[in-house]
Amino acid sequence: RAKEIKTKLGTLLQKPDSVIDFVIPYPEKLEKPPKAQKPTPEEALQWRDSLEKLLQNPYGLASFHSFLRSEFSEENAEFWVACEDYKKTKSPVKMAEKAKKIYEEFIQTEAPKEVNIDHFTKAVTVKNLVEPSPSSFDTAQKRIFVLMEKDSLPRFVRSEFYQELIK
């Protein structure tokens, strides 16, 4: 059983064979949506109490991402977006490809955009990747969500940009 897991994990962690493997299925840079999509002050006020509502709103997500970039922690929002995209994937082949990219970009030690998760969460995630499923990154995504909710959201709400939105 251990050898089987090691073989499957080894396949997942192999280096890409071609440049096409470097194509990332989710946007590298999130831009602010057009002004027309700017939320009303009432909508923006709801973001104070709900990171979920903030992340579901395209303008809110882009604003929060910009704020995180200013704090050098945009990898958290990017990881969350990548996980949301991953969960919508139906094809097992595409799911395995996306899982590999997410792992290499956000989870593995020394990853370019490594997210701050504990060893237990990382171990659970790696174990889940032996047979990728829509829930493979759930534990890690929840940890990052809680981190953003408890740490980044309160600072975002105090930011000048957010304060302008609710006026």
N, C-alpha and C positions, 0 to 999 in steps of 0.2 A: 504493500500500500504506500509506504513512504517513497519507494523508488518511482511509483506511478505519479505521485504528486510532484516529485522532483523533475521528472520528465516533462510533465505538462507545464510546470512553472518555467522550466528552461526554454520551452518553446515560446512561451509568452514573453520572456525577457530577451530573446534574440535581438541582435542589432538589425535595423532595417536593411533590406537588400537593395533598395533603389531610392531615388529622390522622391518618388511618389509616396513612399511611406512617411515622408515628413509633412505631408499635407494635413493640416489640422482641421477637423470637421466643425469647429466652432470659431467664432470670430476672435482674432488675436487681440484687436483693440476695440473696445466698445466706445462708440461715439454717442454724444447726446443726440436724442431724436430732434426733429425739427421743432421750432418754437410752437407750432400749432398743437403739439402734443403735451405742452407744458401743463402740469396739473393745476387744478384750482387750489387756493390756499386750504380749503377744507379737506381735499384729497391728501395734500401733503401733510396736513396735521395728523392724519391717520398713521403715517409712517412712524411717528414717535413711539407708538405702542405696538407696532406690528412690522417686524423685519420682513415677514412673509409678504405683506401688502407692498412694501417698498420694492422687494425683489421681483414681484409680479408685474409691476408697472415699468414699462420700458424707459420712461424718463427718470423714474426713481432709481432703477438699476444703473443707468448710465451716470447719474449724479453721484450715487454711492460709490461706484467704481472709480470715478474721478477723485472723489474724496480719499478713498483707500490708496490710490496711486500717490496722492500728495503725502500720505503717511507711510509709503513704501510697503504696503500690505495688500496690494491689489490681487495677489495670487489667491486670496481667500474667495473673493467674488468670482474670479475666473474659474476656480475649481468648482464652486457651486454651480455655475452656468454649465460647465463641461459635464458635470454629473446629471444635471437636468436633461441635457441633450442626449447623454448616454442612455438614460432610462427610457427614452422614446424610441430607441433603436430596436427594430424587430428582427433583422437578419442576424443569426448567430455568428456569421463570419465578420460582419461589420461590427458587431458587439465586441468580439475578441480584439479586433483592430483598435477600436476606440478605447477599450480597457487598457490595452498595452500603451497607447499614447498618454492616457490620463496617468497611468502608473509612472511612466518615464518622466512626464512633465511635472507631476505634483507630489507623488508619494515616495518614490525611491530616495534613498539617502543621497544627498548632493544633487537632487533634481534641480533643473533650472528655476522652477517656481515652487520649490518644496513648501508644502503647507505644514503648519505646526500641529502635528498630532502625536499623541503618546505612543509608546511601543506596543501596548496592547491593541490599540486601534489599528496601527500599521500591520500588526501580525494578523488580525482578523481580516483586514482588507486583502492582504497577500493570499491568505487561505481562500478567500472568496473568489479570487481571480483564477484559481486552478480550473474552475468551471464557471466562466463568466455568466452572470444572469443580471436582469435589470436591477437587482438589489445589491450587487457586488460592492458598491461604494457607499451604501446607506449609512453605515456606522461612521465612516470618516466624514461624510457630508453632514451628518447631524452634529458631529463635534465642531466642525468649522462653522456651521450655522449658529450654534450656541456661542462660540467664540465671537463671531461678528455681532450677535445680539447683545451680549453682555459687555463687550469691550468697544467695538467700533461704532455701533449704532448710537450709543449715548454721546460720543464725541461728534459724530455726524450731525446729530440733532442740535448740538451747541454751535456748529459751524456757521460762519457768516452766510455761506451759500444757502443752507437750509433756512436760516432765519429770513432771508429775502423771499424764499418761496412761500412762506406762510403769512407774509404781509398782505 
